[in-house]
Amino acid sequence: MGLPVEHIVVSIRSEDYGLSLDALRQKAIRLMANRGIIGGSIIFHGFRYANRKEANIKGVPFGWRWSPHFHILGFVGSEGYGLCRKCKGGDCYACKGFEGVTRRENKKDGWVVKVLDKRKTVGGTCWYQLNHCSIQRGSKKSHATTWFGACSYRKLEIINGETDVGIHHKCPICDSELVHIRYLGEAKLLLTRKGEILSMFAEDGAHLWEVAHEGDCHKECG
């Protein structure tokens, strides 16, 4: 595809809060397409958190509040987001780049669609967003993330790869076979808030991870 993965946030207008999760997701995908976002993975978050300072500045409740939105790791089509990321200022509304398009579309649909800063690691961003995502309780079809557009399931093609995915996985760096591991620490958040750093050792130098046997992994990981 040749485009960088972008972290995109889609904020739902309050008038649509009453829609079902499936309807919200489909509408988000349609409105993203209007803005030139051609595909990616989509993760639902039902709540936002504001500390006391942010709550005072924005006039929102302190702590967690209902504010449904989606986090997307996806692709901005055409010229991507590069034009806007390199911009040194100007009239965004009149610009042909993504920022101009999303502002003009916002006037029509009331949804706010933003591309965030360039990612250091896509995996770290994905891990952090999935760490506190929202899943619909009681629904067997509820998924933490789904794929859409150019990245949808029907577009998947395995080229020169094993069709029996999951039997053998190897490290792309050293080509060693990967194994299941178990976390031995007590921290609930293993990455920084930006999702970039994974702790490998405790403060006293002890290992925080060990290889898990297959039976133990199924028991602990489900």
LINTA-V754998 format. One record per residue. RES is the residue in one small letter. PSI is psi in whole degrees, 0 to 359 (none if undefined). OMEGA is omega in whole degrees, 0 to 359 (999 if undefined). NEAR is the number of other ideal C-beta (glycine too) atoms within 12 Angstrom. Layout:
# LINTA-V754998
<<RES	PSI	OMEGA	NEAR> <RES	PSI	OMEGA	NEAR>>
This chain:
# LINTA-V754998
<<m	327	175	17> <g	7	181	12> <l	146	178	22> <p	151	175	22> <v	128	180	30> <e	145	174	37> <h	115	186	35> <i	138	176	44> <v	128	179	32> <v	111	181	42> <s	130	185	27> <i	137	176	31> <r	148	185	24> <s	331	180	15> <e	341	182	12> <d	7	182	23> <y	333	183	18> <g	354	180	13> <l	154	177	18> <s	163	180	17> <l	319	179	31> <d	319	180	18> <a	321	178	16> <l	318	181	30> <r	315	180	33> <q	322	179	19> <k	320	178	28> <a	316	180	41> <i	318	180	33> <r	317	181	20> <l	329	174	33> <m	320	178	39> <a	322	177	27> <n	337	181	24> <r	4	177	39> <g	13	176	34> <i	117	193	42> <i	349	179	28> <g	170	179	31> <g	195	174	39> <s	146	185	35> <i	129	184	40> <i	129	183	37> <f	133	172	34> <h	125	181	33> <g	342	188	25> <f	157	170	18> <r	153	180	25> <y	137	176	20> <a	127	173	19> <n	178	186	16> <r	321	181	13> <k	312	180	10> <e	322	180	16> <a	319	180	17> <n	320	182	12> <i	315	185	11> <k	350	181	16> <g	37	179	10> <v	164	180	20> <p	146	175	18> <f	137	179	17> <g	206	181	15> <w	140	178	17> <r	152	178	19> <w	117	181	18> <s	75	187	25> <p	136	179	33> <h	167	180	33> <f	143	170	40> <h	132	183	39> <i	134	166	44> <l	102	189	37> <g	195	187	46> <f	133	173	34> <v	120	186	39> <g	186	180	24> <s	248	183	19> <e	7	181	20> <g	202	180	26> <y	3	185	35> <g	321	181	19> <l	316	182	22> <c	325	181	31> <r	330	180	20> <k	356	184	15> <c	139	180	17> <k	16	178	8> <g	154	181	9> <g	195	180	15> <d	93	183	13> <c	322	185	21> <y	326	183	16> <a	356	185	12> <c	150	177	20> <k	351	180	20> <g	182	185	28> <f	319	183	35> <e	324	177	30> <g	317	181	23> <v	313	184	32> <t	329	176	34> <r	319	180	24> <r	322	178	22> <e	327	179	25> <n	326	177	23> <k	333	181	15> <k	317	190	15> <d	346	177	25> <g	0	179	18> <w	144	180	33> <v	120	180	25> <v	117	184	41> <k	143	169	28> <v	125	183	36> <l	185	184	25> <d	159	178	17> <k	137	184	19> <r	141	170	27> <k	314	175	18> <t	128	178	20> <v	320	179	23> <g	319	179	18> <g	319	178	24> <t	315	180	33> <c	316	180	27> <w	313	183	28> <y	317	181	29> <q	323	177	33> <l	335	183	24> <n	331	181	21> <h	35	178	23> <c	171	181	27> <s	135	179	29> <i	139	182	20> <q	117	183	19> <r	139	176	9> <g	358	180	8> <s	122	179	13> <k	342	182	8> <k	5	182	12> <s	128	180	19> <h	149	178	21> <a	325	178	21> <t	147	174	27> <t	168	185	29> <w	147	184	24> <f	167	174	33> <g	227	182	29> <a	345	180	25> <c	13	183	26> <s	162	185	18> <y	320	183	15> <r	348	178	11> <k	354	183	15> <l	129	174	14> <e	126	178	11> <i	115	183	10> <i	121	179	7> <n	39	179	6> <g	170	179	14> <e	135	176	12> <t	335	179	11> <d	75	185	9> <v	138	174	10> <g	348	181	9> <i	311	181	11> <h	124	175	14> <h	134	181	16> <k	150	179	14> <c	130	181	11> <p	348	182	9> <i	307	185	7> <c	354	178	8> <d	17	176	10> <s	151	179	11> <e	135	182	12> <l	150	180	16> <v	161	176	18> <h	141	178	20> <i	160	181	20> <r	137	178	21> <y	132	185	23> <l	352	183	19> <g	187	182	20> <e	348	182	12> <a	139	178	14> <k	332	179	10> <l	107	186	18> <l	343	180	23> <l	161	174	24> <t	171	182	18> <r	330	178	17> <k	355	176	19> <g	36	186	27> <e	333	190	20> <i	127	178	16> <l	124	181	21> <s	127	180	21> <m	334	183	16> <f	151	175	13> <a	173	181	15> <e	329	179	10> <d	6	177	8> <g	357	181	8> <a	149	179	14> <h	139	178	16> <l	357	184	20> <w	149	174	19> <e	157	179	18> <v	131	180	16> <a	135	175	18> <h	158	186	15> <e	316	180	13> <g	319	179	11> <d	323	182	16> <c	316	180	17> <h	324	182	12> <k	321	185	12> <e	322	186	16> <c	340	178	14> <g	none	999	6>>
